[in-house]
Amino acid sequence: MLIVLSLANPGLAWAQSNVPDDNLTESAEMPVLSVSPVVIPAPGRGQGLSVRVSAPLTGSDLPIIVFAHGNALSSDDYAPLVNYWASQGFVVIQPTFLDAAVLNLAPGDPRRPSIWRYRVEDMKRVLENLDLIENTVPGLEGRMNRDRIAAAGHSYGGITAGMLLGARVIRPDGTKQDLSDPRIDVGILLATAGRGGEDLSDFAVRNFPFMNPSFAEMTRPVLVIAGIGTSLP
């Protein structure tokens, strides 16, 4: 297990987390503790779920962010963003999903077609094992606010977080599947996929149903950040 201490610029904490006021000045630096891997048992997954946990060293009643990485990335990525969030008074939990390049899942692995579903199950598994996480990370016990939980994700991870927040996957037959979780209050979707619809190829319709979500049922507060890329002359 690797434990890393870092110093991040502090700021105002969200959701009434009790971070000492003397750590909220522009000139101060709030230490952040990052612990990896914390391994959560995952029967039926084929291997345990490895997560990274980052939190400020001080403060209590800390809201939780469960962060879903993009395709082929892992919990070792996004350090600047995660450290910043932790410095603001959040506990950030990053699962490493089965599509992570570091896991080197074989192309023919039977789990591959359902990785999108495994991702959602992994996020829920994190929430079901908060006791284990608190007992594993030094100094974290009793400091998390389990009534204030956000799901966040980037790219493929945005699709994952969106499903937890109420977005529905539209199957080829037009039916929608609800994989939302009532424990999630709010969300952040960074460069996530939109409605694929008729723009998807027949192959994508059959194999990547998650690329055609419906957002009509996603009624919880969500910040969606998207952009259009341009080429420099």
Buried (B, 14 or more C-beta within 10 A) or exposed (E): EEEEEBEBEBBEBBBEBBBEEEBBEEEEEBBBBBBBBBBBEBEEBEEEBBBBBBBBBBBEBBBBBBBBBBBBBBBBBBBEBBBBBBBBBBBBBBBBBBBBEEBEBEEEEEBBEEBBBBBBBBBBBBBEBBEBBBEBBEEBEEBBBEEBBBBBBBBBBBBBBBBBBBBBBBEEEEEEEEBBBEBBBBBBBBBBBBEBEEEBEEEBBEEBBBBBBBBEEBEBEBEBEEEEEEEEE
